Amino acid sequence: MKSIHAIYDDDEALVSAAKKIHAAGISVKEVFTPFAVHGLPEALHIPRTRIAICAFLYGLTALGLGCLGVWYMSISDWAMDVGGKPNRTFYHNVPAWIPVLFEFTVFCAAHFMFWTLLFRSWILPGVKPQNHDPRTTDDKFLMWIETNDTDNVSHLLRETGASEVKVV
């Protein structure tokens, strides 16, 4: 298997090229872009991400831990009588805890999502990035294809508007 790197100057040209390449039955290994390109995942038929499910589960976990924490601190461990009225039940105290539980849920879900992004994208300290062309962090778009038929694929990439086609 050889790798082909096709450089595009425009995001619209990249999306139309991705549609043509996918229609030709060629599998694209990766696309490097300096910003999110709308329509590119649909053009490459990339399945929807499950990151929203992770965020929801992280939020539920944080909400459960927050409820357990405020119950333990306010009812079980250090119950206080306010105005001679003991509130020793969870459901009587929930309105006072809503801001705390909301903030704790958002805080924990955001932090868990941060770590999920780092491990999922493999953006860790000491790990060399896989960017094959540093221009893709500025203004170019790189499409990486692995194939055995380099001549036909290179010709097709040039037809779709690639400014550079490099066989690696």
Backbone as a chain_set.jsonl record, in Angstrom:
{"seq": "MKSIHAIYDDDEALVSAAKKIHAAGISVKEVFTPFAVHGLPEALHIPRTRIAICAFLYGLTALGLGCLGVWYMSISDWAMDVGGKPNRTFYHNVPAWIPVLFEFTVFCAAHFMFWTLLFRSWILPGVKPQNHDPRTTDDKFLMWIETNDTDNVSHLLRETGASEVKVV", "coords": {"N": [[0.836, -1.19, 0.0], [0.545, 2.167, -0.864], [0.817, 5.593, 0.044], [-1.062, 8.472, -0.804], [-0.928, 11.899, -0.969], [-3.004, 14.553, -1.31], [-3.219, 17.936, -1.948], [-5.392, 20.588, -1.37], [-6.638, 23.841, -2.177], [-8.99, 25.092, -1.519], [-11.908, 24.85, 0.5], [-14.432, 24.154, -0.509], [-13.802, 22.939, -2.914], [-12.486, 20.759, -1.883], [-14.586, 19.35, -0.597], [-16.27, 18.73, -2.789], [-14.473, 17.157, -4.215], [-14.134, 15.072, -2.411], [-16.664, 13.909, -2.524], [-16.681, 12.963, -5.197], [-14.535, 11.177, -5.125], [-15.358, 9.323, -3.208], [-17.608, 8.369, -4.54], [-16.332, 7.045, -6.587], [-15.473, 4.829, -5.311], [-13.21, 4.827, -3.757], [-11.387, 4.714, -0.802], [-10.913, 7.076, 1.718], [-8.289, 7.773, 3.856], [-7.643, 9.802, 5.786], [-8.369, 13.261, 6.468], [-6.888, 16.366, 6.613], [-7.469, 19.493, 7.931], [-7.469, 23.099, 8.314], [-9.593, 24.15, 9.703], [-12.946, 23.351, 10.784], [-14.753, 21.759, 8.285], [-17.727, 22.209, 6.768], [-19.983, 19.767, 5.709], [-18.104, 17.928, 4.91], [-17.84, 15.47, 6.48], [-20.247, 14.206, 5.71], [-19.856, 13.964, 2.979], [-17.781, 12.131, 2.889], [-18.996, 10.009, 4.021], [-18.787, 9.467, 6.773], [-19.556, 7.992, 9.828], [-21.869, 9.274, 12.328], [-20.643, 10.849, 15.278], [-20.223, 9.497, 18.58], [-19.881, 11.121, 20.699], [-21.636, 12.837, 21.978], [-23.245, 11.125, 23.415], [-21.419, 10.234, 25.297], [-20.984, 12.666, 26.652], [-23.522, 13.069, 27.777], [-23.705, 10.828, 29.479], [-21.533, 11.357, 31.177], [-22.493, 13.697, 32.356], [-24.767, 12.676, 33.699], [-23.51, 10.951, 35.514], [-22.013, 12.809, 37.001], [-24.101, 14.333, 38.075], [-25.338, 12.416, 39.682], [-23.219, 11.86, 41.498], [-22.984, 14.414, 42.6], [-25.505, 14.754, 43.834], [-25.329, 12.709, 45.734], [-23.162, 13.694, 47.201], [-24.098, 16.238, 48.236], [-26.26, 15.344, 49.714], [-24.975, 13.732, 51.622], [-23.281, 15.624, 52.922], [-25.066, 17.638, 53.791], [-27.294, 16.426, 55.016], [-26.788, 13.823, 56.121], [-24.188, 13.854, 57.377], [-23.704, 16.464, 58.553], [-26.136, 17.731, 59.579], [-28.267, 20.524, 59.835], [-30.277, 22.643, 61.876], [-32.356, 25.036, 60.707], [-33.752, 27.932, 61.66], [-35.213, 26.547, 63.534], [-36.328, 24.485, 62.148], [-35.855, 21.379, 61.161], [-34.441, 20.058, 58.29], [-34.346, 17.168, 57.19], [-34.713, 15.608, 55.012], [-34.212, 14.592, 51.655], [-35.712, 15.531, 49.41], [-36.908, 17.898, 50.32], [-34.83, 19.698, 50.383], [-33.828, 19.952, 47.823], [-34.524, 22.199, 46.064], [-32.792, 24.228, 47.013], [-30.368, 23.189, 46.362], [-30.189, 23.066, 43.608], [-28.718, 25.023, 41.971], [-26.067, 24.37, 42.761], [-25.87, 21.652, 42.077], [-26.272, 21.8, 39.3], [-24.028, 23.337, 38.454], [-21.95, 21.648, 39.293], [-22.463, 19.414, 37.715], [-22.034, 20.435, 35.093], [-19.358, 21.222, 35.342], [-17.972, 18.764, 35.904], [-18.73, 17.206, 33.637], [-17.605, 18.718, 31.565], [-14.869, 18.53, 32.168], [-14.44, 15.722, 32.016], [-15.06, 15.402, 29.305], [-12.995, 16.834, 28.152], [-10.765, 15.198, 28.784], [-11.572, 12.911, 27.436], [-11.49, 13.821, 24.776], [-8.723, 14.287, 24.534], [-7.649, 11.666, 24.831], [-9.043, 10.26, 22.857], [-8.359, 11.583, 20.488], [-5.715, 11.299, 20.639], [-3.973, 13.302, 21.512], [-1.592, 13.823, 23.261], [0.914, 14.645, 25.736], [4.204, 14.322, 24.554], [3.549, 12.653, 22.442], [3.995, 12.357, 19.051], [2.533, 14.454, 16.624], [0.34, 13.505, 13.866], [0.295, 15.026, 11.592], [0.833, 15.506, 8.233], [1.605, 17.564, 6.623], [2.634, 20.716, 7.336], [1.344, 22.982, 6.384], [-1.353, 22.568, 6.518], [-2.276, 23.512, 8.88], [-2.63, 26.128, 8.478], [-3.637, 27.234, 5.806], [-4.188, 25.275, 3.892], [-5.579, 22.166, 2.607], [-5.44, 18.76, 3.213], [-5.769, 15.62, 1.755], [-5.593, 12.304, 2.553], [-4.874, 9.281, 1.138], [-4.748, 5.783, 0.986], [-3.624, 3.39, -1.207], [-3.229, 0.827, -3.737], [-3.324, 1.311, -6.404], [-1.895, 3.709, -7.595], [-1.522, 5.37, -9.852], [-4.026, 5.725, -11.256], [-5.594, 6.802, -9.194], [-4.158, 9.096, -8.527], [-4.45, 10.507, -10.911], [-7.233, 10.908, -10.903], [-7.456, 12.494, -8.609], [-6.103, 14.804, -9.45], [-7.879, 15.614, -11.429], [-10.022, 16.382, -9.856], [-9.289, 18.793, -8.836], [-7.043, 19.123, -7.215], [-4.255, 20.878, -6.015], [-1.706, 19.962, -5.532], [-0.336, 16.715, -5.844], [0.989, 14.061, -4.226], [2.859, 11.135, -4.133], [3.628, 9.013, -1.593]], "CA": [[0.0, 0.0, 0.0], [1.234, 3.441, -0.901], [0.007, 6.733, 0.458], [-1.143, 9.614, -1.702], [-1.322, 13.14, -0.299], [-3.518, 15.549, -2.245], [-3.385, 19.245, -1.319], [-6.422, 21.445, -1.964], [-6.56, 25.227, -1.731], [-10.311, 25.589, -1.174], [-12.702, 23.846, 1.206], [-15.512, 23.687, -1.38], [-13.187, 21.994, -3.846], [-12.214, 19.543, -1.101], [-15.844, 18.62, -0.384], [-16.705, 18.147, -4.063], [-13.535, 16.079, -4.533], [-14.433, 13.939, -1.529], [-17.86, 13.245, -3.069], [-16.296, 12.234, -6.403], [-13.648, 10.07, -4.748], [-16.182, 8.295, -2.559], [-18.441, 7.772, -5.588], [-15.475, 6.145, -7.367], [-15.184, 3.651, -4.497], [-11.899, 4.958, -3.141], [-11.491, 5.003, 0.63], [-10.032, 8.134, 2.197], [-7.774, 7.422, 5.181], [-7.749, 10.944, 6.705], [-8.353, 14.589, 5.862], [-6.366, 17.368, 7.544], [-7.975, 20.815, 7.568], [-7.172, 24.095, 9.348], [-10.824, 24.442, 10.429], [-14.004, 22.385, 10.495], [-15.338, 21.957, 6.962], [-19.11, 21.747, 6.761], [-20.319, 18.884, 4.606], [-17.051, 16.941, 4.645], [-18.171, 14.13, 6.996], [-21.308, 13.617, 4.896], [-19.276, 13.612, 1.677], [-16.951, 10.935, 3.076], [-19.86, 9.015, 4.663], [-18.271, 9.152, 8.103], [-20.705, 7.87, 10.741], [-21.969, 10.291, 13.371], [-19.856, 10.587, 16.469], [-20.962, 9.139, 19.791], [-19.354, 11.962, 21.77], [-22.77, 13.4, 22.715], [-23.661, 10.097, 24.372], [-20.436, 10.315, 26.387], [-21.259, 13.878, 27.43], [-24.729, 12.829, 28.567], [-23.373, 9.881, 30.556], [-20.697, 12.074, 32.136], [-23.377, 14.585, 33.103], [-25.562, 11.866, 34.638], [-22.615, 10.498, 36.581], [-21.706, 13.96, 37.844], [-25.315, 14.678, 38.817], [-25.483, 11.409, 40.74], [-22.203, 12.105, 42.524], [-23.328, 15.673, 43.262], [-26.628, 14.486, 44.743], [-24.802, 11.928, 46.854], [-22.32, 14.569, 48.004], [-24.865, 17.216, 49.01], [-27.046, 14.598, 50.697], [-24.105, 13.33, 52.724], [-22.785, 16.785, 53.665], [-26.12, 18.467, 54.375], [-28.309, 15.675, 55.744], [-26.267, 12.706, 56.895], [-23.017, 14.143, 58.194], [-23.74, 17.724, 59.295], [-27.493, 18.271, 59.462], [-28.429, 21.758, 60.604], [-31.617, 23.172, 62.051], [-32.408, 26.435, 60.289], [-34.998, 28.515, 62.145], [-35.951, 25.544, 64.297], [-36.959, 23.535, 61.233], [-34.869, 20.432, 60.629], [-34.693, 19.506, 56.953], [-33.58, 15.928, 57.132], [-35.135, 14.832, 53.851], [-33.543, 15.042, 50.434], [-36.591, 16.257, 48.497], [-37.17, 19.246, 50.817], [-33.647, 20.529, 50.185], [-33.413, 19.993, 46.423], [-34.523, 23.538, 45.453], [-31.606, 24.985, 47.405], [-29.176, 22.562, 45.784], [-30.22, 23.047, 42.142], [-27.54, 25.687, 41.363], [-24.838, 23.62, 43.052], [-25.879, 20.426, 41.277], [-26.084, 22.183, 37.9], [-22.634, 23.722, 38.232], [-21.103, 20.461, 39.446], [-22.69, 18.583, 36.531], [-21.344, 21.049, 33.958], [-17.922, 21.173, 35.638], [-17.45, 17.405, 35.716], [-18.914, 16.776, 32.248], [-16.608, 19.416, 30.743], [-13.538, 17.959, 32.411], [-14.398, 14.379, 31.44], [-15.032, 15.549, 27.852], [-11.634, 17.249, 27.82], [-9.902, 14.013, 28.803], [-12.015, 12.036, 26.35], [-10.932, 14.374, 23.545], [-7.279, 14.043, 24.498], [-7.336, 10.255, 24.601], [-9.634, 9.825, 21.591], [-7.584, 12.174, 19.4], [-4.321, 10.965, 20.94], [-3.223, 14.55, 21.654], [-1.013, 13.674, 24.591], [2.3, 15.107, 25.795], [5.201, 13.345, 24.118], [3.108, 11.921, 21.26], [4.224, 13.165, 17.853], [1.311, 14.572, 15.831], [0.363, 12.812, 12.579], [0.088, 15.957, 10.497], [1.824, 15.216, 7.198], [1.992, 18.804, 5.948], [2.343, 21.801, 8.282], [0.487, 24.01, 5.785], [-2.755, 22.294, 6.832], [-2.659, 24.276, 10.067], [-2.763, 27.527, 8.084], [-4.602, 27.536, 4.752], [-4.292, 24.188, 2.905], [-6.37, 20.999, 2.978], [-4.749, 17.569, 2.752], [-6.525, 14.37, 1.734], [-4.65, 11.194, 2.606], [-5.475, 8.06, 0.603], [-3.844, 4.643, 0.857], [-4.096, 2.546, -2.3], [-2.218, 0.165, -4.567], [-3.461, 1.867, -7.763], [-1.52, 5.115, -7.416], [-1.626, 6.15, -11.089], [-5.419, 6.114, -11.512], [-6.064, 7.651, -8.102], [-3.491, 10.396, -8.695], [-5.103, 11.179, -12.04], [-8.56, 11.324, -10.431], [-7.265, 13.605, -7.679], [-5.78, 16.004, -10.228], [-9.117, 16.021, -12.096], [-10.94, 16.993, -8.891], [-8.837, 20.139, -8.487], [-5.935, 19.145, -6.254], [-3.145, 21.694, -6.472], [-0.52, 19.103, -5.458], [-0.577, 15.304, -5.576], [2.284, 13.501, -3.899], [2.86, 9.723, -3.758], [4.602, 8.842, -0.519]], "C": [[0.875, 1.246, 0.0], [0.262, 4.533, -0.505], [0.075, 7.819, -0.597], [-1.641, 10.795, -0.883], [-1.741, 14.139, -1.36], [-3.781, 16.839, -1.475], [-4.423, 20.04, -2.11], [-6.299, 22.838, -1.363], [-7.881, 25.749, -1.195], [-11.124, 24.488, -0.511], [-13.852, 23.325, 0.351], [-14.99, 22.694, -2.414], [-12.889, 20.675, -3.144], [-13.476, 18.718, -0.926], [-16.322, 17.985, -1.684], [-15.767, 17.011, -4.486], [-13.811, 14.851, -3.673], [-15.657, 13.18, -2.016], [-17.504, 12.408, -4.285], [-15.439, 11.02, -6.066], [-14.425, 8.949, -4.075], [-17.084, 7.603, -3.578], [-17.644, 6.801, -6.455], [-15.082, 4.897, -6.577], [-13.823, 3.672, -3.842], [-12.082, 5.379, -1.691], [-10.45, 6.047, 1.037], [-9.593, 7.79, 3.616], [-7.986, 8.56, 6.175], [-7.755, 12.227, 5.89], [-7.896, 15.564, 6.932], [-6.805, 18.745, 7.057], [-7.624, 21.813, 8.666], [-8.394, 24.493, 10.165], [-11.863, 23.398, 10.04], [-14.656, 22.731, 9.159], [-16.734, 21.35, 6.964], [-19.381, 20.921, 5.511], [-19.286, 17.82, 4.319], [-17.371, 15.564, 5.24], [-19.269, 13.439, 6.185], [-20.766, 13.172, 3.543], [-18.444, 12.342, 1.768], [-17.715, 9.78, 3.713], [-19.268, 8.516, 5.975], [-19.46, 9.049, 9.047], [-20.677, 8.958, 11.814], [-21.188, 9.87, 14.603], [-20.76, 10.256, 17.662], [-20.52, 9.991, 20.979], [-20.478, 12.584, 22.589], [-23.296, 12.397, 23.749], [-22.708, 10.097, 25.566], [-20.715, 11.523, 27.267], [-22.484, 13.689, 28.313], [-24.446, 11.89, 29.732], [-22.477, 10.524, 31.612], [-21.54, 13.017, 32.983], [-24.232, 13.835, 34.103], [-24.719, 11.376, 35.807], [-22.298, 11.64, 37.546], [-22.919, 14.372, 38.666], [-25.548, 13.69, 39.952], [-24.48, 11.606, 41.865], [-22.489, 13.386, 43.3], [-24.468, 15.49, 44.241], [-26.16, 13.7, 45.962], [-23.971, 12.811, 47.782], [-23.115, 15.558, 48.834], [-25.763, 16.522, 50.028], [-26.174, 14.244, 51.902], [-23.689, 14.535, 53.559], [-23.899, 17.528, 54.395], [-27.132, 17.709, 55.218], [-27.684, 14.631, 56.659], [-25.163, 13.119, 57.862], [-23.18, 15.379, 59.08], [-25.106, 18.387, 59.109], [-27.636, 19.485, 60.369], [-29.908, 22.112, 60.726], [-31.575, 24.654, 61.707], [-33.769, 26.977, 60.728], [-35.844, 27.525, 62.909], [-36.623, 24.5, 63.431], [-35.899, 22.578, 60.688], [-35.313, 19.92, 59.253], [-33.816, 18.278, 56.777], [-34.038, 15.034, 55.981], [-34.511, 15.443, 52.602], [-34.453, 15.939, 49.604], [-36.974, 17.64, 49.006], [-36.015, 20.212, 50.516], [-33.233, 20.696, 48.72], [-33.488, 21.394, 45.816], [-33.302, 24.388, 45.833], [-30.342, 24.442, 46.743], [-29.13, 22.608, 44.259], [-29.039, 23.806, 41.531], [-26.235, 24.922, 41.575], [-24.767, 22.36, 42.183], [-25.67, 20.733, 39.789], [-24.624, 22.503, 37.622], [-21.696, 22.526, 38.349], [-21.243, 19.54, 38.233], [-21.926, 19.137, 35.332], [-19.83, 20.96, 34.14], [-17.347, 19.791, 35.348], [-17.591, 16.929, 34.271], [-17.884, 17.443, 31.345], [-15.213, 18.823, 30.948], [-13.415, 16.544, 31.846], [-14.356, 14.436, 29.915], [-13.646, 15.986, 27.371], [-10.709, 16.037, 27.765], [-10.29, 13.019, 27.718], [-11.457, 12.513, 25.015], [-9.437, 14.097, 23.445], [-6.954, 12.593, 24.173], [-7.891, 9.754, 23.272], [-8.827, 10.34, 20.402], [-6.094, 11.886, 19.53], [-3.451, 12.22, 20.922], [-2.656, 14.551, 23.066], [0.412, 14.219, 24.582], [3.271, 13.992, 25.391], [4.806, 12.545, 22.896], [3.256, 12.832, 20.046], [2.935, 13.244, 17.038], [1.456, 13.93, 14.452], [0.171, 13.741, 11.4], [1.21, 15.788, 9.475], [2.308, 16.455, 6.47], [1.647, 19.966, 6.874], [1.471, 22.917, 7.703], [-0.995, 23.784, 6.095], [-3.194, 22.959, 8.13], [-2.884, 25.743, 9.726], [-3.871, 27.714, 7.046], [-4.762, 26.437, 3.706], [-5.097, 23.022, 3.492], [-5.71, 19.774, 2.387], [-5.676, 16.369, 2.845], [-5.528, 13.237, 1.609], [-5.377, 9.924, 2.191], [-4.397, 6.988, 0.551], [-4.431, 3.697, -0.184], [-2.92, 1.856, -2.974], [-2.21, 0.738, -5.978], [-3.161, 3.358, -7.723], [-1.713, 5.951, -8.677], [-3.047, 6.639, -11.332], [-5.947, 7.059, -10.438], [-5.434, 9.033, -8.197], [-4.133, 11.19, -9.824], [-6.488, 11.7, -11.622], [-8.454, 12.513, -9.472], [-6.926, 14.899, -8.416], [-7.024, 16.536, -10.951], [-10.07, 16.742, -11.137], [-10.465, 18.353, -8.409], [-7.744, 20.2, -7.46], [-4.781, 19.974, -6.822], [-1.823, 20.93, -6.439], [-0.976, 17.673, -5.186], [0.784, 14.665, -5.394], [2.108, 12.036, -3.486], [3.976, 9.518, -2.759], [4.966, 7.378, -0.402]], "O": [[1.825, 1.353, 0.774], [-0.949, 4.415, -0.692], [1.119, 8.059, -1.203], [-2.654, 10.699, -0.19], [-0.939, 14.529, -2.209], [-4.484, 16.832, -0.464], [-4.351, 20.152, -3.334], [-5.913, 23.003, -0.206], [-7.898, 26.753, -0.483], [-11.042, 23.326, -0.909], [-14.218, 22.156, 0.475], [-15.668, 21.722, -2.745], [-13.021, 19.604, -3.737], [-13.439, 17.499, -1.09], [-16.737, 16.826, -1.688], [-16.217, 16.015, -5.053], [-13.731, 13.72, -4.153], [-15.699, 11.952, -1.939], [-17.961, 11.271, -4.409], [-15.605, 9.955, -6.661], [-14.184, 7.771, -4.337], [-17.304, 6.394, -3.496], [-18.203, 5.847, -6.996], [-14.429, 4.005, -7.117], [-13.33, 2.629, -3.411], [-12.846, 6.297, -1.395], [-9.264, 5.913, 0.736], [-10.431, 7.543, 4.483], [-8.457, 8.324, 7.288], [-7.226, 12.283, 4.78], [-8.449, 15.59, 8.032], [-6.545, 19.119, 5.913], [-7.493, 21.428, 9.828], [-8.249, 25.114, 11.218], [-11.675, 22.651, 9.08], [-15.062, 23.872, 8.937], [-16.904, 20.143, 7.136], [-19.048, 21.327, 4.398], [-19.557, 16.891, 3.558], [-17.184, 14.562, 4.55], [-19.226, 12.224, 5.993], [-21.165, 12.132, 3.019], [-18.408, 11.559, 0.819], [-17.158, 8.702, 3.923], [-19.248, 7.317, 6.255], [-20.301, 9.948, 9.062], [-19.622, 9.489, 12.162], [-21.089, 8.685, 14.923], [-21.911, 10.688, 17.728], [-20.756, 9.627, 22.13], [-20.298, 12.837, 23.78], [-23.738, 12.786, 24.83], [-23.142, 9.976, 26.712], [-20.686, 11.418, 28.493], [-22.483, 14.105, 29.471], [-24.899, 12.134, 30.85], [-22.639, 10.268, 32.805], [-21.328, 13.127, 34.191], [-24.412, 14.292, 35.232], [-25.167, 11.388, 36.954], [-22.313, 11.454, 38.763], [-22.778, 14.724, 39.837], [-25.913, 14.086, 41.059], [-24.833, 11.53, 43.042], [-22.266, 13.447, 44.509], [-24.418, 16.008, 45.357], [-26.555, 13.998, 47.09], [-24.063, 12.694, 49.004], [-22.842, 15.712, 50.024], [-26.001, 17.068, 51.105], [-26.576, 14.43, 53.05], [-23.739, 14.474, 54.787], [-23.69, 18.001, 55.512], [-27.777, 18.316, 56.073], [-28.016, 14.562, 57.843], [-25.207, 12.768, 59.04], [-22.822, 15.334, 60.257], [-25.204, 19.476, 58.544], [-27.189, 19.479, 61.516], [-30.688, 21.906, 59.796], [-30.852, 25.429, 62.333], [-34.808, 26.54, 60.235], [-37.069, 27.645, 62.934], [-37.415, 23.704, 63.934], [-35.119, 22.966, 59.818], [-36.424, 19.414, 59.093], [-32.693, 18.356, 56.278], [-33.774, 13.831, 55.986], [-34.313, 16.654, 52.515], [-34.023, 16.995, 49.14], [-37.336, 18.496, 48.198], [-36.229, 21.42, 50.409], [-32.364, 21.514, 48.42], [-32.565, 21.762, 45.089], [-32.84, 25.191, 45.023], [-29.359, 25.166, 46.587], [-28.12, 22.222, 43.671], [-28.397, 23.267, 40.63], [-25.401, 24.841, 40.673], [-23.717, 22.047, 41.622], [-24.962, 19.998, 39.1], [-24.048, 21.996, 36.66], [-20.743, 22.411, 37.578], [-20.261, 18.955, 37.777], [-21.245, 18.388, 34.631], [-19.105, 20.656, 33.192], [-16.355, 19.662, 34.631], [-16.671, 16.313, 33.733], [-17.345, 16.796, 30.447], [-14.468, 18.641, 29.985], [-12.388, 16.205, 31.257], [-13.69, 13.611, 29.289], [-13.184, 15.558, 26.313], [-9.955, 15.871, 26.806], [-9.426, 12.357, 27.144], [-11.001, 11.702, 24.209], [-8.944, 13.715, 22.384], [-6.09, 12.317, 23.341], [-7.272, 8.908, 22.627], [-8.633, 9.62, 19.422], [-5.311, 12.196, 18.632], [-2.341, 12.212, 20.39], [-3.191, 15.21, 23.958], [1.052, 14.252, 23.531], [3.15, 12.856, 25.85], [5.637, 11.82, 22.35], [2.713, 13.936, 20.015], [2.305, 12.218, 16.783], [2.565, 13.823, 13.929], [-0.095, 13.27, 10.295], [2.389, 15.912, 9.807], [3.319, 16.404, 5.77], [0.472, 20.18, 7.171], [0.917, 23.716, 8.458], [-1.804, 24.701, 5.953], [-4.384, 22.962, 8.443], [-3.285, 26.523, 10.59], [-4.92, 28.28, 7.353], [-5.434, 26.667, 2.7], [-5.268, 22.913, 4.706], [-5.441, 19.737, 1.187], [-6.293, 16.128, 3.882], [-4.719, 13.205, 0.683], [-6.369, 9.535, 2.806], [-3.271, 7.247, 0.125], [-5.576, 3.258, -0.069], [-1.766, 2.251, -2.803], [-1.197, 0.66, -6.673], [-4.074, 4.179, -7.809], [-2.039, 7.134, -8.579], [-3.262, 7.825, -11.584], [-6.666, 8.01, -10.744], [-6.109, 10.037, -7.97], [-4.336, 12.399, -9.707], [-6.855, 12.824, -11.965], [-9.274, 13.43, -9.523], [-7.408, 15.969, -8.046], [-7.207, 17.747, -11.074], [-10.835, 17.61, -11.556], [-11.171, 19.009, -7.644], [-7.53, 21.26, -6.872], [-4.383, 19.789, -7.972], [-0.922, 21.215, -7.228], [-1.891, 17.445, -4.394], [1.631, 14.716, -6.285], [1.31, 11.728, -2.601], [5.136, 9.815, -3.042], [5.777, 7.01, 0.448]]}, "num_chains": 1, "name": "protein.A"}
